[in-house]
Amino acid sequence: MRTRVLITNDDGISAPGLHWLARVATDRGLDVVVAAPKSESSGSSAAMNAVEHGGKVIVTEWPLDGVPDAASFAVDASPAFITLLGMHGAFGDPPQVVLSGVNRGANAGRAMLHSGTAGAAFTAAANGAHGMAVSLDVLSAITASAASGGAAVREVTAEDRQKDHRRNWVTAATLALDLLPDLMAGPVETILNVNSPDVERHRLRGVRRSELACFGQVQMTVAEAGTGFVRTALEEPGEVAQPGTDLAHLAQGYATVTTLRALTETDDDLEGLRGWQERSEGAS
């Protein structure tokens, strides 16, 4: 029986990374269905957002070039919501695996908490399917040409978007499918967060299991605040990534794999909570 795979993303149904991931998964003989946001949903984390008309979430058939055998849908919803819909059979049989990506830009460091790509993978894991978030590090090349001494990150231009079709999406997509057996051999609660440099596969230095850096590739700052408005900007952190982290390995030309769990209870000994419990028990 073929493994049922839902492929989604947060860059939208037209994103080239999504197409390459679906193409490689189909070529590997997997039972693929594609359901992705109709428009970009970057930064949506695990938000449950959708556009409804008359109580119905709008779903549109959206065939993908080069992937004729996979059913594909554009959905007016966030990637996490799409994943949840898929787990409940909205796009056919529920998936055993959710592959989210290939994202335009690395989802590295603790900033990946806000990623819609990761949010879909976490939602899969929380609902009984294996999840993997897959990203391509395109930002390094963009920031390298920033004109302000490397501190500020310039806006993504139309020229950058045109270059997207020449990027090495297939490197990240192939790596994701190579890692699929390892994902499925592990506990369903654990997702893989995978980042690949934007290089041809033969130029990839290797794959490194990595810790999350304490920051992301960029950080949001408040550039200006006034009456009735706030203007934000993105800046490079200005810090050197610690050895062994995903950002450090990416900078060295390695692909990175980080194992993560979103919902994990702890037994942290918090004295205040102990006091609440003791008072509650005394009152009963």
N, C-alpha and C positions, 0 to 999 in steps of 0.2 A: 504494500500500500504506500503510495507516495505521500511525502510529508506536505501538509497543507501550510502554506506561508501567506501571510498578509504583508504587503509592502506598502508603507506610507512614508510621509516626510512632513517637514514644516515649511519647505520652500515652495510648495504648490505642485499641482498636477503636471505642469509644463516643465518642471525643472529637469535638466539633463541628468543629474545624479540619480533621480528616481528611475528614469528610463534605463540607465545602465544597470542599476541594481536588479530591476525586473528582468532585463535581458539575460544577465548572467545566471540568475536564479532559475529562469525557464530553461536555459541551456543545460543546467545541471539536472534537469528532469524533475524538478519540484512542481507541486500543484500550486500555482501562483494566482493570487487575486490582488489587484492594486486598488487601493482606495486612499486618496490624498486630498488635502484641502484644495478647494477651487482657486483660492488665492493664498498668497504668502501668509504664514502664521508663525513666523520666527518669534522666539521669546515667549511663547505661550505656555511653556512648562507642561504641567498636566491639567491645564484648564479645561473645563467642560463647557465649551462655547459652541453654539450652533445658530444658524439662521433658520427660522421656522416660518412656514406659511400655513395657516390653518392647522397648526399643531404637527406639521410634517417637516422633517429635516429634508432639504432639497438635495437629491442625488441625481447626477447626470452621467450617463454612459460616456466614456471618454477614451476611445481606442488609442493605444500607444504605438507609434511607429516602431517597427522592428520587434514587437512583442505581440504578434497576432493571436497567439493561443491563450493569452491571459485576459480574463475579464478585468476591466479597468473602469473606475468611477471617480468623478470629481464630486466632492462633498462640501457643502457649505458649513464646515465645522472645523474645530481644532483637531490636531492629530491624536491627542489623547481620547477625545470624544469619538473620533472615527475608529480608533482601536477598540474602544468599549462596544461600539455598535457591531464591529466585526466579531467580537467575542460572543455576542448574542445572536449571531447568524444573519446579520443584515445583508451580507454580501455572499451568501452561500454558507457552506459548512464552516464552522468556527475554526480558526487557525490553531495549529500547534506551536507556530513560531511567528513572531512579528519582527520584521526587519525594517528599521526606520532610517531613511537616508536615501542616497548619499547626500549628506548635508553640505551646503556651500559654506565652508569655513569650519575650522576645528572646533569641537566641543570639548575643551580641555580645561583642567583646573576646576576649582569649586564653582566657577561661574556656570558650569554645565547644568547646575540646578535649575536654571531658568530656560533651558533649551526645550523647545517643542519636540525636537528629535528624540531627546532623552525621555521626555514626558510620555511619549507613545510607548517606548520600551518599558518604562516603569509601570505603566498602566497594564501592559500585557502581563508582566510578571505578577502583578497584584490580582490578576483575574485568571490565572491558571495556564498561561502560555509563556514559552521562552521568549525573551526580548533581547534585541541587539540594536544599539544606536551606532551608526556608521557615518563618518565625516571625512571630508577632504580639506586639508590645510591650504586654503587659497589666500588667506589673509597675509601670510608672511611676504609673499611677492608684492602685494599691494602696499603694505606698510614700508617695505624697503625703498619705495620710490616717493615716500612722503617728503614734502619739501621743507618741513619745519624741524629739521635736525633729528627726525625720528621720534619725536615726542608725541605729536598729534597724528591721528589717523584720518586720512582724507576720506571723503565720501566715495562710495562705489559709483563709478561712472558708467555710462552706456557702453563705452569701450571695454570696460571690465566685463560687463555682461556678455558682450560679443565674444570675448575670449573664453567664456565658460564652455563653449562647445568644443574647444580644443584642449580642455584640461583632462587630466588623467583620472577620470571617474572610474574607468575600468580597473585601475589598480586597487582602489578602495573597495569596489564591488567584488572583485575576485578574492581579495583578502577576507571580506566578510563571509563569503561562501566557503572558503577554506576553513574558517573558524567555526562554522556551523556545527560540525560534529562535537566539538569541545563544548559549545554552548548547550547542546541537547544532552550531553552526558552529565552536566552539572545540575544543581537544584534549580527548580523553576523560579524560585524567588530571586535568584541572582541574574543580573543582566551583564552583558559585555558592552563597554563603551570603547569603540574602536576609532582611532584617528590615523589617517595616512597622509604622508607628505604628497604634494602634487608632483610626482615624478613617475616615469615609466617603471613598470614592475621590475625590470632587470636592474634598475638604478636604486631600488629600495635596499637600504643597508641591512634590513632585517626587521624583526618584530620584537618588541620589548614589553614585558608586563610592567606597568607603570603605576605609581601613586599619583593622586591628583595634586597638581600644583595648588598653592594656597591662593592663587589669583588666576584670572582668565587671560586670554591673549590681549583683551582690551578691557578697560574699566570705564564705567559711566561717571562723569563728573557734572556738576552744576556749573555751567559756563556763565550764566547770568540769571538773576532772580529779580523781578520787579513787581509792580502792582498788577495782579491778575495774570501773571505768566511766569514760567520757569523755562529756561533754555538749557538743554543738556548737550554734552559733547562726549565723544569717545577718545580715550587716550591710552597709549601703551603704559603698562604698569611702571616702567622705569626700574624694575627689579630684575635680578638674574634668577632664573628658575633654579630651584634646588636640584642637585643630582638625583636621578632616580625617578623624577616626576615626568608626567606626560609632556609638558611643555619643553623640558630639557631634552627628552628623547626625540621629539619632533624636530627640534632645532639641530639635532645631530644627524638627521636623515633617516630615523627609524620610524616605523609604524608603532602605535601604542595600543595596548589592551589593558583596560582597567575593569576589575570585577566590582560590582556595586549592588547594594540592596537599598530600596527606598523606605520600606516599612519594617523597621527592626526595633523591637522593644529592648529597653535596657534595664539593668538592675542598679542603676546609679543610686548611691546612698544619699538621698537628699533629706536632711534633718527636718526641714519644714514639712515635707510630705508625711514623714513618720508621725509628726505631731498631729496632723489632721486625722490620720487613721486612728491613732490612739484616742483622740477625743470622740471620734465617731463611734468607736467600739464601746467607749464608756457610756455613751448616751443611749445605746441600744439595750 
